[in-house]
Amino acid sequence: MTRTLTLILIMGLFSKLFGQTEKKNSEPSVKQELQLEFNVMKNISLEKCQKYENSEQFKLIENGIYQDLNDNDNTKYRMTISYDLEPENDTNNQYPLEDILDKYYLHVSDFLESENNSDPHNFKLELAGELDDLKKSQEIIGKKVYNQEFKSDDGQIRVNLIIE
């Protein structure tokens, strides 16, 4: 092996072990733009689901919140909402719903496929969680909800859930 090739291999090994001393140009040729809005949920309303009429399985607690009498878990409370979704460029429609679920510690207990109409932008689903969390989540009723990107102090692009 030639001396030059040996030196190059050793320098490559040292740079992997200890990091490179020369700075590579890692500037992207195109700066990332902030996406201002994603999907927008609107016309959010409480609904009465047909299955709640079964008094052996459900008990009305208050304001559209029902207790599932067959569920012994802390998340035995149910609430049905409907909403219209304005998709941004036909993107994935799980947001902002996924962030709402995270914010209020809820989960979707039923997608109510039999009660949803054929409009691909209108949804009806049953949310489940603890009673206090369902009560708090009712603040979205009648509001517009969406995600919005922002640049944080450390320069990272992050996403906020906006309720207005």
MDAnalysis code that builds the backbone (N, CA, C; Angstrom):
import MDAnalysis as mda
import numpy as np

u = mda.Universe.empty(492, n_residues=164, atom_resindex=np.repeat(np.arange(164), 3), trajectory=True)
u.add_TopologyAttr("name", ["N", "CA", "C"] * 164)
u.add_TopologyAttr("resid", np.arange(1, 165))
u.add_TopologyAttr("resname", ["MET", "THR", "ARG", "THR", "LEU", "THR", "LEU", "ILE", "LEU", "ILE", "MET", "GLY", "LEU", "PHE", "SER", "LYS", "LEU", "PHE", "GLY", "GLN", "THR", "GLU", "LYS", "LYS", "ASN", "SER", "GLU", "PRO", "SER", "VAL", "LYS", "GLN", "GLU", "LEU", "GLN", "LEU", "GLU", "PHE", "ASN", "VAL", "MET", "LYS", "ASN", "ILE", "SER", "LEU", "GLU", "LYS", "CYS", "GLN", "LYS", "TYR", "GLU", "ASN", "SER", "GLU", "GLN", "PHE", "LYS", "LEU", "ILE", "GLU", "ASN", "GLY", "ILE", "TYR", "GLN", "ASP", "LEU", "ASN", "ASP", "ASN", "ASP", "ASN", "THR", "LYS", "TYR", "ARG", "MET", "THR", "ILE", "SER", "TYR", "ASP", "LEU", "GLU", "PRO", "GLU", "ASN", "ASP", "THR", "ASN", "ASN", "GLN", "TYR", "PRO", "LEU", "GLU", "ASP", "ILE", "LEU", "ASP", "LYS", "TYR", "TYR", "LEU", "HIS", "VAL", "SER", "ASP", "PHE", "LEU", "GLU", "SER", "GLU", "ASN", "ASN", "SER", "ASP", "PRO", "HIS", "ASN", "PHE", "LYS", "LEU", "GLU", "LEU", "ALA", "GLY", "GLU", "LEU", "ASP", "ASP", "LEU", "LYS", "LYS", "SER", "GLN", "GLU", "ILE", "ILE", "GLY", "LYS", "LYS", "VAL", "TYR", "ASN", "GLN", "GLU", "PHE", "LYS", "SER", "ASP", "ASP", "GLY", "GLN", "ILE", "ARG", "VAL", "ASN", "LEU", "ILE", "ILE", "GLU"])
u.atoms.positions = np.array([
    [0.852, -1.168, 0.000],
    [0.000, 0.000, 0.000],
    [0.898, 1.231, 0.000],
    [0.528, 2.203, -0.755],
    [1.349, 3.413, -0.817],
    [1.140, 4.232, 0.433],
    [2.133, 5.063, 0.671],
    [2.086, 5.913, 1.863],
    [0.897, 6.871, 1.825],
    [0.584, 7.429, 0.657],
    [-0.526, 8.365, 0.506],
    [-1.854, 7.670, 0.797],
    [-2.041, 6.459, 0.264],
    [-3.273, 5.734, 0.486],
    [-3.432, 5.370, 1.961],
    [-2.341, 4.979, 2.610],
    [-2.372, 4.664, 4.036],
    [-2.754, 5.897, 4.841],
    [-2.188, 7.033, 4.506],
    [-2.486, 8.281, 5.194],
    [-3.964, 8.657, 5.027],
    [-4.511, 8.470, 3.829],
    [-5.922, 8.786, 3.577],
    [-6.826, 7.876, 4.406],
    [-6.489, 6.583, 4.467],
    [-7.286, 5.650, 5.262],
    [-7.234, 5.992, 6.746],
    [-6.071, 6.340, 7.249],
    [-5.917, 6.696, 8.662],
    [-6.697, 7.972, 8.966],
    [-6.627, 8.970, 8.083],
    [-7.358, 10.218, 8.297],
    [-8.869, 9.969, 8.275],
    [-9.303, 9.069, 7.384],
    [-10.723, 8.724, 7.336],
    [-11.173, 8.042, 8.616],
    [-10.317, 7.152, 9.142],
    [-10.621, 6.470, 10.389],
    [-10.683, 7.458, 11.545],
    [-9.714, 8.385, 11.616],
    [-9.720, 9.393, 12.679],
    [-10.933, 10.318, 12.580],
    [-11.320, 10.672, 11.354],
    [-12.476, 11.568, 11.227],
    [-13.756, 10.870, 11.675],
    [-13.841, 9.545, 11.437],
    [-15.019, 8.820, 11.924],
    [-15.011, 8.696, 13.433],
    [-13.846, 8.481, 14.013],
    [-13.746, 8.324, 15.461],
    [-13.901, 9.638, 16.214],
    [-13.302, 10.689, 15.704],
    [-13.237, 11.948, 16.445],
    [-13.975, 13.106, 15.785],
    [-14.628, 12.854, 14.696],
    [-15.343, 13.924, 14.008],
    [-14.428, 14.666, 13.066],
    [-15.001, 15.260, 12.073],
    [-14.208, 15.987, 11.091],
    [-13.903, 17.386, 11.585],
    [-12.722, 17.860, 11.247],
    [-12.368, 19.220, 11.629],
    [-12.807, 20.221, 10.571],
    [-12.859, 19.783, 9.318],
    [-13.335, 20.722, 8.306],
    [-14.843, 20.614, 8.180],
    [-15.465, 21.768, 7.978],
    [-16.918, 21.825, 7.947],
    [-17.401, 21.610, 6.522],
    [-18.299, 20.651, 6.352],
    [-18.890, 20.426, 5.039],
    [-19.992, 21.448, 4.815],
    [-20.200, 21.805, 3.580],
    [-21.281, 22.721, 3.246],
    [-22.582, 21.934, 3.233],
    [-23.332, 22.067, 4.297],
    [-24.580, 21.323, 4.398],
    [-25.793, 22.230, 4.211],
    [-25.595, 23.407, 3.674],
    [-26.699, 24.326, 3.439],
    [-27.613, 23.739, 2.366],
    [-28.888, 23.583, 2.672],
    [-29.798, 23.077, 1.648],
    [-29.961, 24.117, 0.546],
    [-30.120, 23.634, -0.674],
    [-30.258, 24.569, -1.788],
    [-31.618, 25.272, -1.764],
    [-32.601, 24.658, -1.139],
    [-33.931, 25.264, -1.027],
    [-34.294, 25.305, 0.450],
    [-34.634, 26.486, 0.953],
    [-35.037, 26.605, 2.353],
    [-36.427, 26.020, 2.536],
    [-36.650, 25.344, 3.669],
    [-37.955, 24.763, 3.957],
    [-38.927, 25.872, 4.340],
    [-40.060, 25.877, 3.674],
    [-41.091, 26.868, 3.949],
    [-42.043, 26.318, 5.001],
    [-42.574, 27.197, 5.828],
    [-43.562, 26.792, 6.820],
    [-44.893, 26.542, 6.129],
    [-45.511, 25.433, 6.460],
    [-46.856, 25.154, 5.981],
    [-47.788, 25.802, 6.986],
    [-48.599, 26.737, 6.560],
    [-49.405, 27.512, 7.492],
    [-50.605, 26.752, 8.025],
    [-51.287, 25.998, 7.201],
    [-52.437, 25.240, 7.674],
    [-52.415, 23.847, 7.073],
    [-52.939, 22.923, 7.818],
    [-53.123, 21.564, 7.347],
    [-54.620, 21.377, 7.145],
    [-55.136, 20.203, 7.405],
    [-56.575, 19.986, 7.329],
    [-57.282, 20.841, 8.376],
    [-58.465, 21.302, 8.042],
    [-59.246, 22.143, 8.945],
    [-60.542, 21.418, 9.292],
    [-60.764, 21.231, 10.589],
    [-62.029, 20.669, 11.070],
    [-62.950, 21.842, 11.383],
    [-64.181, 21.766, 10.898],
    [-65.137, 22.835, 11.171],
    [-66.521, 22.220, 11.326],
    [-67.476, 23.030, 11.741],
    [-68.846, 22.568, 11.989],
    [-68.849, 21.379, 12.948],
    [-68.028, 21.450, 13.972],
    [-67.935, 20.373, 14.952],
    [-69.167, 20.453, 15.856],
    [-69.881, 19.340, 15.967],
    [-71.090, 19.347, 16.795],
    [-71.224, 18.022, 17.543],
    [-71.953, 18.091, 18.665],
    [-72.306, 16.886, 19.412],
    [-73.446, 16.200, 18.687],
    [-73.414, 14.897, 18.652],
    [-74.467, 14.119, 18.010],
    [-74.994, 13.083, 18.992],
    [-76.214, 12.683, 18.789],
    [-76.750, 11.567, 19.571],
    [-76.695, 10.337, 18.671],
    [-75.937, 9.381, 19.111],
    [-75.759, 8.140, 18.363],
    [-76.958, 7.226, 18.628],
    [-77.405, 6.503, 17.623],
    [-78.562, 5.619, 17.763],
    [-78.354, 4.571, 18.853],
    [-77.151, 4.085, 18.995],
    [-76.917, 3.008, 19.962],
    [-77.100, 3.470, 21.408],
    [-77.068, 4.796, 21.661],
    [-77.255, 5.303, 23.024],
    [-78.693, 5.114, 23.521],
    [-79.590, 4.808, 22.614],
    [-80.989, 4.574, 22.998],
    [-81.152, 3.273, 23.783],
    [-80.152, 2.396, 23.719],
    [-80.184, 1.135, 24.466],
    [-79.824, 1.424, 25.921],
    [-80.852, 1.549, 26.773],
    [-80.635, 1.933, 28.179],
    [-79.989, 0.823, 29.009],
    [-79.903, -0.375, 28.471],
    [-79.203, -1.448, 29.175],
    [-77.694, -1.352, 28.975],
    [-77.289, -0.637, 27.932],
    [-75.853, -0.505, 27.660],
    [-75.319, 0.903, 27.930],
    [-76.157, 1.935, 27.793],
    [-75.692, 3.310, 27.947],
    [-76.572, 4.104, 28.894],
    [-75.926, 4.995, 29.644],
    [-76.633, 5.879, 30.572],
    [-76.177, 7.311, 30.296],
    [-77.126, 8.225, 30.097],
    [-76.793, 9.629, 29.881],
    [-76.227, 10.203, 31.174],
    [-75.055, 10.817, 31.081],
    [-74.437, 11.461, 32.240],
    [-74.759, 12.950, 32.209],
    [-74.382, 13.621, 31.114],
    [-74.695, 15.042, 30.930],
    [-74.240, 15.502, 29.563],
    [-74.898, 16.480, 29.014],
    [-74.499, 17.202, 27.808],
    [-73.853, 16.325, 26.733],
    [-74.545, 15.272, 26.308],
    [-74.048, 14.436, 25.221],
    [-73.020, 13.397, 25.630],
    [-72.742, 13.269, 26.904],
    [-71.778, 12.282, 27.392],
    [-72.548, 11.112, 28.006],
    [-72.197, 9.919, 27.558],
    [-72.859, 8.697, 28.018],
    [-71.842, 7.777, 28.681],
    [-72.328, 7.001, 29.625],
    [-71.496, 5.981, 30.260],
    [-71.818, 4.640, 29.612],
    [-70.764, 3.919, 29.189],
    [-70.943, 2.565, 28.670],
    [-71.029, 1.640, 29.873],
    [-72.195, 1.099, 30.141],
    [-72.445, 0.289, 31.335],
    [-71.747, -1.072, 31.280],
    [-71.274, -1.465, 30.120],
    [-70.559, -2.739, 29.976],
    [-69.050, -2.572, 30.088],
    [-68.588, -1.353, 30.312],
    [-67.156, -1.057, 30.397],
    [-66.832, -0.678, 31.841],
    [-65.897, -1.368, 32.446],
    [-65.523, -1.087, 33.830],
    [-64.259, -0.249, 33.945],
    [-63.702, 0.160, 32.834],
    [-62.479, 0.948, 32.814],
    [-62.784, 2.415, 33.132],
    [-61.754, 3.188, 33.482],
    [-61.935, 4.632, 33.728],
    [-62.367, 5.378, 32.471],
    [-62.068, 4.809, 31.298],
    [-62.415, 5.458, 30.033],
    [-63.740, 4.932, 29.489],
    [-64.697, 4.727, 30.368],
    [-66.000, 4.155, 30.002],
    [-67.001, 5.188, 29.501],
    [-66.585, 6.427, 29.368],
    [-67.497, 7.489, 28.951],
    [-67.373, 7.722, 27.450],
    [-68.500, 8.033, 26.815],
    [-68.563, 8.166, 25.355],
    [-69.243, 9.474, 24.968],
    [-68.825, 9.973, 23.818],
    [-69.407, 11.188, 23.256],
    [-69.270, 11.084, 21.743],
    [-70.315, 11.399, 21.017],
    [-70.268, 11.338, 19.559],
    [-70.211, 12.756, 19.002],
    [-69.264, 12.957, 18.083],
    [-69.150, 14.250, 17.403],
    [-69.238, 14.029, 15.898],
    [-69.627, 15.082, 15.215],
    [-69.538, 15.097, 13.756],
    [-68.793, 16.372, 13.378],
    [-68.154, 16.329, 12.231],
    [-67.417, 17.502, 11.752],
    [-67.200, 17.408, 10.256],
    [-66.971, 18.562, 9.657],
    [-66.577, 18.646, 8.254],
    [-65.079, 18.854, 8.224],
    [-64.447, 18.228, 7.247],
    [-62.999, 18.347, 7.103],
    [-62.679, 18.973, 5.761],
    [-61.980, 20.105, 5.813],
    [-61.485, 20.736, 4.593],
    [-60.059, 20.269, 4.404],
    [-59.844, 19.276, 3.550],
    [-58.472, 18.772, 3.394],
    [-57.607, 19.739, 2.608],
    [-56.379, 19.884, 3.055],
    [-55.389, 20.705, 2.367],
    [-54.708, 19.793, 1.351],
    [-54.976, 20.001, 0.080],
    [-54.375, 19.209, -0.994],
    [-54.646, 17.714, -0.838],
    [-55.829, 17.341, -0.352],
    [-56.200, 15.942, -0.145],
    [-55.153, 15.166, 0.642],
    [-54.656, 15.771, 1.720],
    [-53.656, 15.117, 2.556],
    [-54.326, 14.136, 3.504],
    [-53.531, 13.480, 4.291],
    [-53.986, 12.491, 5.255],
    [-54.992, 13.133, 6.204],
    [-56.177, 12.528, 6.364],
    [-57.221, 13.168, 7.153],
    [-57.195, 12.778, 8.628],
    [-56.111, 12.182, 9.103],
    [-56.075, 11.845, 10.532],
    [-55.713, 13.052, 11.391],
    [-55.209, 14.119, 10.779],
    [-54.907, 15.330, 11.536],
    [-55.902, 16.405, 11.156],
    [-56.374, 17.201, 12.067],
    [-55.945, 17.406, 13.442],
    [-56.587, 16.471, 14.469],
    [-57.420, 15.518, 14.012],
    [-58.079, 14.627, 14.962],
    [-57.078, 13.938, 15.885],
    [-55.989, 13.459, 15.350],
    [-54.987, 12.762, 16.170],
    [-54.456, 13.669, 17.284],
    [-54.240, 14.933, 16.984],
    [-53.751, 15.867, 18.004],
    [-54.828, 16.200, 19.040],
    [-56.084, 16.224, 18.621],
    [-57.178, 16.433, 19.577],
    [-57.223, 15.264, 20.556],
    [-57.102, 14.053, 20.030],
    [-57.102, 12.869, 20.892],
    [-55.959, 12.940, 21.901],
    [-54.791, 13.340, 21.431],
    [-53.627, 13.459, 22.331],
    [-53.834, 14.548, 23.378],
    [-54.345, 15.698, 22.945],
    [-54.509, 16.833, 23.865],
    [-55.469, 16.516, 25.009],
    [-56.560, 15.817, 24.706],
    [-57.586, 15.558, 25.712],
    [-57.557, 14.125, 26.270],
    [-56.546, 13.358, 25.908],
    [-56.396, 11.971, 26.396],
    [-57.605, 11.111, 26.038],
    [-58.035, 11.194, 24.794],
    [-59.194, 10.447, 24.318],
    [-58.769, 9.420, 23.271],
    [-59.685, 8.549, 22.933],
    [-59.481, 7.642, 21.806],
    [-60.804, 7.474, 21.062],
    [-60.710, 7.059, 19.814],
    [-61.907, 6.801, 19.030],
    [-62.367, 5.395, 19.382],
    [-63.576, 5.286, 19.928],
    [-64.088, 3.974, 20.309],
    [-64.978, 3.368, 19.229],
    [-65.468, 4.205, 18.306],
    [-66.302, 3.693, 17.222],
    [-66.299, 4.711, 16.087],
    [-66.037, 4.238, 14.866],
    [-66.046, 5.133, 13.704],
    [-67.439, 5.305, 13.117],
    [-68.421, 4.585, 13.651],
    [-69.829, 4.724, 13.282],
    [-70.042, 4.692, 11.774],
    [-69.434, 3.719, 11.130],
    [-69.510, 3.622, 9.676],
    [-70.942, 3.544, 9.167],
    [-71.815, 2.890, 9.920],
    [-73.209, 2.760, 9.466],
    [-73.957, 4.096, 9.526],
    [-73.487, 5.031, 10.360],
    [-74.170, 6.322, 10.490],
    [-73.504, 7.438, 9.688],
    [-72.322, 7.171, 9.143],
    [-71.659, 8.187, 8.326],
    [-72.306, 8.223, 6.951],
    [-72.437, 9.430, 6.418],
    [-73.022, 9.544, 5.086],
    [-71.938, 9.371, 4.027],
    [-72.296, 9.524, 2.795],
    [-71.355, 9.260, 1.705],
    [-70.416, 10.437, 1.418],
    [-70.586, 11.561, 2.077],
    [-69.715, 12.722, 1.869],
    [-68.326, 12.417, 2.439],
    [-67.294, 12.399, 1.594],
    [-65.950, 12.036, 2.072],
    [-65.306, 13.098, 2.967],
    [-65.962, 14.244, 3.132],
    [-65.409, 15.307, 3.972],
    [-66.214, 15.515, 5.253],
    [-67.197, 14.660, 5.497],
    [-68.016, 14.747, 6.698],
    [-67.824, 13.466, 7.504],
    [-67.546, 13.614, 8.787],
    [-67.249, 12.464, 9.632],
    [-68.107, 12.489, 10.883],
    [-68.423, 11.304, 11.367],
    [-69.135, 11.136, 12.626],
    [-68.449, 9.993, 13.350],
    [-68.022, 10.243, 14.599],
    [-67.332, 9.201, 15.342],
    [-67.556, 9.347, 16.829],
    [-67.332, 8.238, 17.516],
    [-67.528, 8.211, 18.958],
    [-66.170, 8.305, 19.635],
    [-66.058, 9.259, 20.552],
    [-64.846, 9.429, 21.341],
    [-65.067, 8.832, 22.723],
    [-64.000, 8.295, 23.299],
    [-64.093, 7.700, 24.629],
    [-62.949, 8.208, 25.486],
    [-63.208, 8.277, 26.784],
    [-62.182, 8.707, 27.724],
    [-62.764, 8.840, 29.107],
    [-61.991, 9.438, 29.990],
    [-62.476, 9.704, 31.333],
    [-63.450, 10.882, 31.276],
    [-64.352, 10.943, 32.230],
    [-65.417, 11.948, 32.222],
    [-64.868, 13.377, 32.145],
    [-63.898, 13.710, 32.983],
    [-63.349, 15.075, 32.976],
    [-62.692, 15.415, 31.641],
    [-62.037, 14.447, 31.017],
    [-61.388, 14.702, 29.731],
    [-62.414, 14.948, 28.626],
    [-63.511, 14.192, 28.641],
    [-64.565, 14.434, 27.650],
    [-65.197, 15.809, 27.851],
    [-65.413, 16.184, 29.114],
    [-65.975, 17.516, 29.395],
    [-65.058, 18.614, 28.853],
    [-63.751, 18.491, 29.103],
    [-62.792, 19.490, 28.614],
    [-62.778, 19.545, 27.093],
    [-62.894, 18.378, 26.468],
    [-62.809, 18.326, 25.002],
    [-63.990, 19.014, 24.327],
    [-65.075, 19.225, 25.050],
    [-66.238, 19.875, 24.451],
    [-65.975, 21.334, 24.089],
    [-64.808, 21.860, 24.483],
    [-64.473, 23.228, 24.082],
    [-64.287, 23.355, 22.573],
    [-64.113, 22.249, 21.863],
    [-63.948, 22.320, 20.403],
    [-65.281, 22.405, 19.670],
    [-66.388, 22.145, 20.367],
    [-67.708, 22.164, 19.731],
    [-67.984, 23.569, 19.184],
    [-68.328, 23.611, 17.904],
    [-68.634, 24.884, 17.248],
    [-67.410, 25.682, 16.824],
    [-66.226, 25.132, 17.029],
    [-64.995, 25.860, 16.699],
    [-64.357, 25.317, 15.430],
    [-63.361, 26.036, 14.971],
    [-62.519, 25.625, 13.845],
    [-61.216, 25.112, 14.455],
    [-60.773, 23.927, 14.038],
    [-59.572, 23.317, 14.606],
    [-58.635, 22.908, 13.472],
    [-57.352, 23.253, 13.612],
    [-56.365, 22.882, 12.592],
    [-54.972, 22.888, 13.210],
    [-54.020, 22.357, 12.457],
    [-52.622, 22.374, 12.861],
    [-51.914, 23.493, 12.117],
    [-50.895, 24.064, 12.765],
    [-50.126, 25.128, 12.126],
    [-48.665, 24.969, 12.519],
    [-47.790, 25.054, 11.529],
    [-46.358, 24.949, 11.802],
    [-45.815, 26.287, 12.287],
    [-44.761, 26.219, 13.106],
    [-44.043, 27.414, 13.540],
    [-42.592, 27.042, 13.753],
    [-41.740, 28.038, 13.715],
    [-40.319, 27.807, 13.953],
    [-40.033, 28.129, 15.416],
    [-39.540, 27.134, 16.145],
    [-39.266, 27.306, 17.567],
    [-37.959, 28.079, 17.766],
    [-37.683, 28.441, 19.020],
    [-36.478, 29.205, 19.344],
    [-35.210, 28.484, 18.924],
    [-35.244, 27.148, 18.922],
    [-34.050, 26.392, 18.538],
    [-33.973, 26.169, 17.029],
    [-34.872, 26.794, 16.260],
    [-34.827, 26.722, 14.805],
    [-35.553, 25.523, 14.205],
    [-36.117, 24.674, 15.043],
    [-36.842, 23.501, 14.573],
    [-38.263, 23.894, 14.158],
    [-38.780, 23.206, 13.152],
    [-40.162, 23.434, 12.738],
    [-41.040, 22.481, 13.536],
    [-42.004, 23.045, 14.237],
    [-42.901, 22.282, 15.102],
    [-44.349, 22.575, 14.689],
    [-45.268, 21.828, 15.260],
    [-46.680, 21.975, 14.894],
    [-47.501, 22.259, 16.156],
    [-48.367, 23.266, 16.072],
    [-49.308, 23.613, 17.141],
    [-50.720, 23.220, 16.714],
    [-51.516, 22.823, 17.683],
    [-52.933, 22.609, 17.458],
    [-53.635, 23.936, 17.749],
    [-54.365, 24.444, 16.786],
    [-55.051, 25.729, 16.917],
    [-56.556, 25.463, 17.028],
    [-57.179, 26.046, 18.047],
    [-58.623, 25.956, 18.247],
    [-59.150, 27.374, 18.278],
    [-59.962, 27.728, 17.297],
    [-60.495, 29.104, 17.260],
    [-61.972, 29.130, 16.940],
])
